[in-house]
């Protein structure tokens, strides 16, 4: 049994999922086994990969529900941590180890998230999130200027975020009324209210191809 489960929700865009899987296996860096589950959220062509676990949903329900299905999958296997990882991310070397080290250093920390690297922004491509309630104190810097120490935050995008399973059992799953967006900020704020720490970990980095997952999915106009 692995301590860490990696949950990758997807809807179509299989080429991105394949790349994400390849780099996750190569770069997670913990030195111990992990379990990977791809949650296929009703893709027109079912995702098949014998090297990982695949949960197939009958219809497209949105990113939030797919992430929740993956979290439940990890719970049933008694994992200590679950990593939510967008299929349109490309993890950098050691990305998971850096997050795990932070959570294991302090049992009060519930969420540790990677810095997102945005291609096409030149040198100012590294997104930092901090303490501002509305925007998360978002700003961009170059990779060389990233700080070494984790940064406390009120909310973070959960496109590459390690969750402590004790926290999940305490506060529950992501709120499904947010189909594709805002469930991450809601979840982080809920965890803060319950006393769990939320940290950005600059030493953990992923490239993020923005909106690939959500533009591929069917959007519910009522949400």
N, C-alpha and C positions, 0 to 999 in steps of 0.2 A: 504494500500500500504506500502511495506517495503522499507526502505532506502537502504538496502544492498541486492544484489542478489549474490548468490554463483553459479558459473558455473563450472560444472564438466564434461569435455570431456572424452569420453571413446570409445574404440573399443575392444570388447571382454573382457576377464578377469573380468567377472561380480563379482566374489568373492571379488576382490579388491575394486570395486565400492561400493558394499554393506558395506564393512568395513569402507570405507571413509565416506559414508553417515551416518552410525551409529555414528561415532566419531564426525563428523561435527555437527550433531544435539545435541550431548551430550556436546560438548566442545566449541562451538562458544563464549559463555560467555557474549554477549552484553546485555542480559536482555530485548531485544526487538525482535519482529518477524523478521525473514529473509525469503527470498524466495530462494529456491534451484531449479536449473534446471540441469538435466543431458542431455548432448548432445550426443546422440548415433550416432557415426560416421559410420553408416552402418554395425554394428556388425552382424555376421552370424545369431545369435539368438537375436532378438530385445529385448532391455531392457524394463522391465515393473515394475513400482512401483507406486501404487496409492497415496503414501504419498508425492511425489515430482512431479514437472513438468518434462516432458520428451519431448525433441525435437529429432525426428528421421530423420537422413539424409539418402537418398536413397542409397548412395554408400559411400565407404570410401574415404574421401578427405584429410585426414591428420589432425594432432593436431591443426595446426594454423587456418585452416578454421573452425574447430569445435569450437575452442575458440571464433573466431569472431562471429559465429552464436549465441553463448551464450551471448556475449556482446551486440549484436543487440537486443536480447530478453530482456535484462535488460534495454536497452535504451527505448524500446517501453513501458515499464512499469514505466518510469520516476524514476528509482532508482538513488540515489545519488552516490552510489559506487557499484563496481562489483568486486568480489573476484574470480580470476582464481585459480582453485584447481585441481591438477592432481588426477586422480582416484587411483593412486598408492601411495598416501600419507595417513598418519595416524595423524590427528591433535591432538595436546596436549591441555590441559585445557586452556581456555581463549585465544586461538590463534588469533581469529578474533577480539576480544575486544582490544587486544594490538595494532593491526594494525589500527583499527578504531580510537583509541585514538590519535595515531600519526598523521593521516591525519586530524583529527578535530582540532588538536593543531596549525596547520599552513596551510592556504589555498594555499600556493605555492608548497606544497608537492603533487606530482602526483601519486607516487607509493611507497607503503610500503610492504616489503616482509618478510616472516618468515625465521628463521634459519632452515636449513635442518639437521636432525639427520640421519646419515648413520649407519645402523646396520652392525656389523661385523668388525668394526674398533677399537674395544676395547674402552678405555676411550677417546681417541682422535677422537670422532665421530661427533663433531659439526662443521659445515662448516661456515666459515665467509667469506664474500665478501666485498671488499672495493673499493679503488680508482684507481687501476691499469686498464688502458684502455683495455688491451688485455685479461687478465685473471680475472679481477675483484678483484685482490689482494686476491686470494683464499688461505686460509690455514685452518687447522683443529686444534681444541682445545677440551678440555673436557668441559662438560656442566657447571661444577662448576666455570669455569674461564670465562664464557661468560660475556661481559660487560653489564651494565644496560642500557646505553643510545644507541639510534639508531646510525647507522654508515652510513655516506654518501657514495654513490657508483655511478659509471658510468654505470654499468649494473648488473643485477641480474637475476637468473633463476626465471621464473614466475610460478613455480609449486605451490606456495602458496603466491599470491600477491594481495593486494587490490589496485584497480585503482580508481582514482577520475573520475567521469563521465564527469566533466567539462574538464578535460585533454583529455579524449577520444574524446570529441566533437572537441577539438582543433587540435589534431594530427591525428585523425583517428584510423583505426583498425590495427591489426598486419599485417605485409607484407606477403601475401599468396605465394610469390615466395619461401619462406622458409617453406617447407611442414611440417616438424616435428622438426627441430632444427634451432637455430640461430634467430628465430623471436623474442625471448625474449631479446637478447642482442641488436638487431636492434631497438626494440621498446623503450628500456630504453635510448639508445643513442639519439634517435629522441626526446624523452621527455626532455632530458637534453638540447639539442640544442634549444628547444622551451622555456626553462627557468623553467621547472618543476623539483622539487626535487625528487631524488630517494634514498630511505633509506632502509637499512637492520635493522630489529627490533629484537634484541636478545631475548627479553622477549616472542616473539611469536615463537613457535617451532612446526615443523611437522617431523615425521619420513618419509623418502622417500625411497621407494623401487625402485632403479634406473632402468630406461629403460623398465619397465613393459609395459607402454603405447605404446612406439614406437616399441618395438619388437613384439607386438601383431598386429600392424598395417602393412598394405602393404606399402612398401617403393618404391617411384618413383626413379628409378636409374638415371634419368636425373637431379635430384636435389641434 
